[in-house]
Amino acid sequence: MKKILFSMVFTLSALLMLNGCIVSEKKLTDKVQDAMVQYEQQQGNSLEVTDLTLEKSEGKGYKGVLTGKLNGEDAIYDVIVTDEGGDFDVDWEKRK
């Protein structure tokens, strides 16, 4: 009986932690997208995001691809993010 109870508690804990990671990755994706749009606006450009996909890489890093339209023309960006918890650093480069 103790083994079953322990297994159930362990499984529930693992699911809760996984759910927390998914939510925080979604928040990070939204923040990165907003930062890129704001930067382009400051440069006098218009960036409309179609999709941003980030995947975990080494340590606190993420790599991904943003697709959208820059000033009405199709654009694809390679994105690198370093997540420092409350803050993040994002670098991107437009594909040619």
Secondary structure, 3 states (H helix, E strand, C coil): CHHHHHHHHHHHHHHHHHHHHHHHHHHHHHHHHHHHHHHHHHCCCCEEEEEEEEEECCCCEEEEEEEEEECCEEEEEEEEEEECCCCEEEEEEECC
